[in-house]
Amino acid sequence: MKVLKFGGTSVGSAKRICHVADLVEAAGRNIVVLSAMSGTTNSLVEISEYLYKGNIPGAQEVINSLYVKYEATLRELFGSDEILHEDARRAIGRVFSLLRSYCSEPLTEAGEKEILAQGELMSTAIMERVLTSRGHNVGMLPALEFMRTLPNGEPDMQHISSRIRRLLELESDADIFLTQGYICRNDHGGIDNLRRGGSDYTASIIGAVIDAEEIQIWTDIDGMHNNDPRFVEGTKPVGSLHFEEAAELAYFGAKILHPACVLPAKLHNIPVRLLNTLKPEASGTLIYNTAPDGTIKAIAAKDNITAIKIKSGRMLMAYGFLHKVFETFENHRTSIDMMATSEVGVSVTIDNDSRLAAIVDDLKQFGTVTVDKDMVIIAIVGDLEWHNCGFESKVLAALADIPVRIISYGGSNYNISVLVSAADKVRALAALSSHLF
């Protein structure tokens, strides 16, 4: 059995929903994970924001606009079948009744979590009726009945495994299984969400606990490309990636996949395949634990980076200097992406500058602090074991005419990272593509 996850754009309209139903039918007896229809979660967030601010008319206006969108979708999907149309309207109507009920009371954090869960509940309710109308016996696996997190926010794998296996047994006659991505219950039993990776994370967790044959992540891009197609012409999908390579690319800007979401699949050795709903015949990108093949695979860029340099002659070879620097960032709950050190200083990068002023103020007790904003980390990912000669020189040769602030190599066997100005980003990406591929 496989796990097939479809993102919000894949189910973003009546036409897209029908196309996904075609793909699901052709794939056979599998577990299908759905995100909310594109734009829905943003609307639910907006509703919550209005409610928190006490702007009830604002919340009601967004609710009404969202209802019009769903009513039009249902009409297009089921308009010719009056009974099925009315059944779908009742299911969606219950969700909107819930949303409207929150307009009469102060919003709590628990209420917000429940509001945010409604998108996935609506998309699966609609897909269930589409597949049923085509003659399928759909087994519903409600995520809120098996997906649970521990007090630290991590998935409770033992609970998830036992509950989903029980649900599969109860629905043993089904020829397609359907569940919601993103949503779960927390350790207190309240409605919550998985946050990082969302529906991809759901698919990865399910695939791991049922020992799936494969996890398929369907989006509107034909796999992970070897560079950013928004800025570089002629990019191509990467045929295969090691899990570590995929995680590096995801962390450093490849938006098709969240870096944490494939961890359960990696640990349980379940292959993950990235596929395109608009080009289902394309082979996409296969991510697995097979050893790397001695090549550079792809390039990704992470924007909105700030570089901080701490220089101090009096700290020359001083014991504990780095500890004090890192402790400063820890105290301000700000993570570091890149680092370069010398005998008299250290340069680091951060992608969250919300505490920058306080961090700089604290660091000044250790030395002179300089800050460079509007920077970009460009990650070159592949089989970069230090025994593989020549890759570093190719990267540097490609960037011969571009100022480089920091170079990071050796912390990972899969990544060389360089820090450049945002103004040089596109030129750097193009130069690397030209030299490396």
N, C-alpha and C positions, 0 to 999 in steps of 0.2 A: 504493500500500500504506500502511496505517495501523499505528501502534503502539498497542496497548491494554494498559494497566497496571491490574492489580487488586490492591488492598491486602489486608492480613491479615484484616480483618473480612469482606471480600467472599468469601473462601475459608475462612471460619472454622468451617464445619460441612459435613456431607454435603449438606444441603439447599442451602446457599449455593454449594457447589462445582457442583452440578447447575445452579443458576440461572446461574452464570457461564458454564458450558458452553453453555447456551441462547443467551446474549448473544454468545459467541464464534462460534457457528455462524451466527447471524443476520447477523453483521458481515462474513463472507466471508473471503477469503484475506489475513490480516494476521499481524503478529508480536504475540504475547501475552506480556506480562511479568508474572510472579507474585511476590508476596511470600510469606513463610511464613504458615501458618495462624495466626490471632490467638492470642496467648499462647505460641506456640512459642518465639520468640526470647527472651522473658522467662525461660522455663524453661531454655533453653540457657545464658543468662547465669548463672542460679542454679546450674546444674551446674558451670560453670567456677569460680564463687566457692567452692563447696564443695571442689572439687579443689585450688584454690590454697591453701586452708586445711588440706588434708590430711584433710578430713572425708569419707572414702570412703562410709560408710553414707548420709550426707546426699545425696551425689551420686547414689548408686544408687537412693535412694527417689524422687528427682525423675525420673530416667530411667524407672523403672518406671511412675510415674504418667503420664508423657508417652506411654509405649508403650500404656497402657490407652486413652488418648484416641484415639490413631491406630488402634488395633485396632477400636474401636467405630465410627470413621468408615469404615474399610474394610468392615466388616461391613454397615453401612447402605448403602454404595455398591455393593458387589459380592457381597453375600451370596447372591444367587440364581444367580450365575455362579461355580461352584466353581473353574474353571480361572483365570478372571480374578482372582478373590479371592486365590487362592494366589500368582499372579504378583505382585500388588500387595503381598502380605505379604512375599514374598521381597525385593522392592525396599526396602520400609521396614525389614525386618529387618536388611539390610546396614548401614543407617544406625545402628540401635540397637546392632549389634555393634561398630561403630566407637566409639560413645559409651562403651560398657562397657569397651572396650579402654583408654581413658584412665584408668580407675579403677585400673590396675595400674602406673602410672608417674607421676612428677612432671609437672605441667602446665607447659608452656612457652607463651610468647606465640603462637608459631606453632600450637601445639595448640589454644589458645583460639580463634584465628581459624578453624581448621578446624571446631571444634565449632559456632561461630556460623553457619557456612555451611550447616549441615544442614537448617535449616527450609525454605529455598527449594528445596533439592534434593528434599525430600520432597513439597512442594506440587506441583512440576512433574511429579514421577513419578506422583503420583495423577491429576493432570489429564490427562496423556498417556494413561493407561489409560481414563479416562472418555470422552475424545474418540475414542479408538480403538474402544471398544465401540459407539460410535454410527456407526461406519463411516468415520471420517475418517483420512486419511493425514497423520499428524502429523510435521512436521519438527522435530526437537529441535536447538536451537542452544545448546549448553552454555555458560553464561556464562564458565566457567573456561577455555574454549578461545578466547575472543576479547576479553573485557573485561579490560584491563590498565591500571595506573596508572604514571605516571612517578615518578622519585625524590621529586618535590615533592608527590606525592599526587594530582596532576591526571590526568584520563584521557588515555591515549596515543591520541589520535584517529586518527592514521595507522595504527597497529597494529590498532585496533578496526575501522576501516573495511575494511582489506584482509582481515582474518580473517573478519568476519561476512559479507562478500560472497562469500567462498570457501565458507563453510558454506551459504549460501543457494543457491549453485550446486549443491553436493552434494545438497541436499534439494529440488531443483527440482520434483520430482513432488508435493511436499506441498501440501495445501490449507489447512493452518493451521501456523504456526510457533510454537514455544513455547520460552521461556527464563526464566532466573531473574533476579530483581532483586537489588540490594544487593551481591551477591558478585562478586569479581573476583580477579585475581592482581596482586601488586605487581611492581615492577621487578626483583625478585630471583626471580620465578617462584613465590613462595609464595602460598598462599590468603590473601585479605584481603577487605576490604569497603569500600564507597564512603562509609560513614558518613553524611555530610550528605545528606539527601534520599532516601537509600536507593534503593528501587525506582523512585521518581519520577525520580531522577537517571539510573538505567539507561535508562528509557524515553526520556528527553530526549536522552541520548547516542546511542542507537540511531536515534531519529528523525532526528537531525542527520546521522549518517553515511550513512544510506540515502536521505536527502532524502525523508522520508515526507510523505504528503499531509496527515496530521494526527496528533497525539499525544493520546490519550485517557487521562485519569487517572480511573479508576472507584473511588469510595469509597462510603460510606453517607450522604453529604450531597449534596443536589442543587445543587452549585456553591458558589461563594464568596458568602456572605451579606453584606448591607450593614451588618450589626452582629452582635454575638455572640448567637446565639439562646439561649444558656444564661442570659443575664442580661437580655435585652431581648425583649419580646413583639412579634410582628408583623414580624419581619425577613423580607427577601425575597432570593432569589438575584440576583446582579448579572449581567445578560445578557452584557456584554463588558467586558474590561479591556485596557489597554495592558500590555505586559510589565513596564514600570517600575511601574505601579500595582499589579500583582499582586505584584511583588517587595517593594514597601513594605508591603503588607498582610501578606504572609507573614512578613516580618522582625518586624513589630510585633504578631504574635500570632495571625494567621489560620492555625490549625494544619492546615488541609486541604492546604497546600502548603509545601514548604521553599523559602526565598528563593533558594537557589543552584541548585536542581535544574532550573529552566527556562532557565538561561543558554545551554546549547548550542542549545536550540530557538530562543531569541531571536536568537542570532548567525547562525543558518542560516535564519531567517525561517519556521520551522515552527509553525503554529498549535497551541495546546494547549487542549484542551477538558476541563473538569471535569464529570464525570457521576456519577449516583447509581445504583448497582446495584439499589436498592429501588424506584426510580422511573425506569426507563430511558427512558420516554417524555418526561421533562422535558428541556428544551433545555440546562440547565446553564449554565456560564460559559465563554465563549470568550476566550482570551488570545492576543493577536497584536500586531503592530507598527503597526497602524493608528493614525493620530493621535488623541489624546484629543478628546472631544466637548464640552468646556466645561461639565462637570457635576461635582459631588461624587459619588463612587461608593460609598464604604463607610468604615466605622470599625472599627479593631482596637485591642486593648489588650494591652500587654506588662507582665506582673506582676513582682514581686520586684526592683524597681529601687531603687537607692541613689543619693541625690543628695549631691554633695560640693561645698562652696563654699570657695574660697580667697580671702581678702580681705587686702589689704596696702597701706596708705597709702604705704609707702616704695617700692612698686613702681609708683606713679603714672607712667604713660607710660614705664615702664622698658623699654628694649630687651631682648628675650630672655626676658621673663617667661613668655609662653605656651609658648615652647619648653621651658623648664625644667619647667613643669607637665606638658606632654604627655610629655616624656622620662621623668618619674616613672612614668606609667602604662605606658609602653613597657617600662621596666625590669622592671616587675612583670607583664608580659604580660597586661594587663587592657585590654580595648577600651572605648571611650567611645561611648555612644549619642547623647546630646544635649549641647549646649553653649550657654551664654549668657555674654557678656562685658560688662564695663564698664571704665572707666578704672582702677578700683582693685581689680578682682577678676574671678574667673571661676567659674561653676558648671557642673559636668558631672554626667552620670549614668552608672552602670555597672550591668550585670546579673549580674556575677560578683563577689561580695564576699569570696571566699576569701582575698584578699590585702589586704583593707581596712585592717587594723591597720597593716601595714607601709607601705601607701600614705600613710595619714594621717600617720604618723610622719615620713616623708620630706617631705611637703608642708609640714609645720610650719616648715621652715626658710625658706619663702617668705612666710608670713603666717599669719593666724588661720584655722583650719580648722573648719568645722561640717559635720555629717553628718545627713542625714534618711533614715531607713530606711522600709520598707513603703510605697514609692511605686509609681505605675503610670504608664507612658507611654501616652497615648491618641493614636493617629494617625488623622487625617482625610485620606482619600486621594481624589484625583481630578485633574482638569485644573486645576492651581493656578498656572498662569503668572501672574506679577505683573500682567500687563495685564488679567486677568479680575477686574473690580471686584466687591467685595461679599462674597466668600467668607470673608475673614478676619473681617469684622464679624459675619457670621452665626455663626461659631464662637464668638467672644467673647460674643455676646449669649446664646447657649445656655448658656454657663458663667457667667453673671452672678452667680449665687448660690453658686458653687462655688470655693473657694480654689485658685488655680493657682500652682504653684511656679516653673515655667519654661515659656516659649512658644518654639518653634523654627519659623521660617518663612524660606524663601529659599534654604536649602541644597539643596532639591529642587524641581522643578517639579510634583511630584505629592503633596506631603505637608505638612500642618501638624501639628505634634506639641505636645501639652501634657502637663505633668507634674502629677499630682494625688495626693493621699493615697489609699492603697488603700481607706480607709473611704469615700471619695467616688466610687469607681470606678463602681458600678452606677448611681448617681444621675447621674453625668456622661454615661455611655453613653446612658441613657434621654433625658436632656435634649438631647443632640446629635441623636439620632434624631428626636425631636419637632420640632426646629427645622430640620433639614436635609433630611428626607425627607417 
